[in-house]
Amino acid sequence: MLISVDISEKSFGDKVLYTDLQLAIEKNEKVGLIGRNGTGKSTLFNMITGTDTDFQGEISVKRGTIIASSRQEHHGHEHKTVMEYIQGDLPEYAKLAHVLDTYPETMGEDMKKMHIYSEALERFSQLGYFQVEDELGQMFEAYQLDPAKLHGKVSELSGGQKRMVELIKVQRSRADIALIDEPTNHMDYVAKKAFAKWLGSVQESVLVITHDRDVLQTVDRIIEIRDGRAFAFKGNYDQFLKTNSGQITAQVNEYDLTQKRIRNLTDDVIRFRRLKERSRDPGTIKRFKSQEMQASAELNRLSKTEKPSFWIDQESVTDLSTKMGAAYEKYKAKNIKLHTGSVANIPDHVLVQGVKLSLGYNEPLFEDLTFSVSSGERLRLHGRNGAGKSTLINAIMAKSTGEQAPAKQYSGHLIIDNHLQIGLYEQEINPKYLELTLHDAIEQMLADKGLPVNDQKVKQLLGDYLFNPAADGSVAVERLSGGQKARFQLMRMLASNPELLILDEPTNHLDLPSIEELENTLLEFKGAIIYVSHDSYFADKFAGGTLEIGS
């Protein structure tokens, strides 16, 4: 066993995150860590790496175990070169490099320093760090990244490129266990394929936070963080769905029986009390009082039972019996409520059209791109990161609002239907919302779209998108989790009753129930959809065409 986690309690203020959470990671196993947004998956990583020590319990790491971890955010590292950033996170690199760089000038005839320098030199060689720059260059080429970016700034990388740099860093660390947080967010299909290949072949243990079903399909075990505890499932995603359905069904049945017992006990307490009050015989009074107290004690105990979080995937729900299906629908965990409005009776006509279109910046990213999207159609934009998918989306949005597109149009035509209402899901939140509280950001978003704004509407939207109106409404948008930011982006996209949805990697950061709700909503949407997604499960849900860009 490499890592053992036994947390009796972890809290943030009044919110209890974990209670009696236990899990273990074995040597050479690949584990997917899942859970609803806000259940503390990233917090668990911080506790394992030692950056968060404010908890009750114990985390044991086998002596000598080297842990490598990825980052989602790169604040404070923006001005480093990519090479400096990677080297700084490699095991022992900074310490050894410091000795090798500084000791030759200061050690003189100091035998102790000479010994430290000699050991550092040998260890640096053992870890292969003299060749690390060449190795990283080769790894960049393998992931189709320009090796020249190794000497550029971290701030110059795109979101997808940062994800690949994190993957390369973790791979080169050659640690005993790698902790990787949402590695495939913003990755294109080539990088995802490379990651899956590495995950399947690497000998080290890997604990990966992900709701990417393609990745979960490759792991040995899945651990779900739910109701403050950890639930382990042997096997990959398909096996998880089967086992989860059976376990949740049993828990729903047990909870339903408990609720029926509570109702019966409530009636019993009232009945015994009335019988006691009507009785005149001391022995009879004593008997009914005893029965009332017994029923009250059991009622008090059962009433403290908290409702577990119940979620079964949609396909498994259809296999439940009518009775069990009804019980599940009654008790299932609350999910986001997405409202696409009504776009019925829209005439069947072309909404967006490109004719031999060429866009780019210093030079064209693509040429002769021809496509059209009519009412009710679905079009997937497919291509590598940097091929021009986002550039095309930005051009469509600029054309629809009469603004100047960021990219240059070299040739061809981009035609947008007049007065077309577009709902856009972006990977990054507009900076103007970041410093606002979530409540104020929603007010501002509604005002920006020319929609009615009142406190009741804001609170309704907060509840529909699984925010706590009291607790979450006062939090700055920039402090929200990735999943919470994604829900804000969905809210913004759907607010103005759009006729066309444009989605750029919409499943990034969403948990499994939220992804399912999003898919169901989009399947029912009567308008047109243009989307970018490297989630094969998501893409398989929708019929329609595929527009290859940059191939």
Helices and strands as residue ranges (DSSP letters): E 3-12, E 15-25, E 30-35, H 41-49, E 56-61, E 67-69, H 82-89, H 93-106, H 111-126, G 129-131, H 132-142, G 147-151, G 154-156, H 159-173, E 177-181, H 189-201, E 205-209, H 213-216, E 221-226, E 229-234, H 237-278, H 282-303, H 314-317, H 322-331, E 350-360, E 364-374, E 378-382, H 389-401, E 408-416, E 422-425, H 431-434, H 438-448, H 455-464, G 477-479, H 482-494, E 500-504, H 512-524, E 528-532, H 536-540, E 545-548
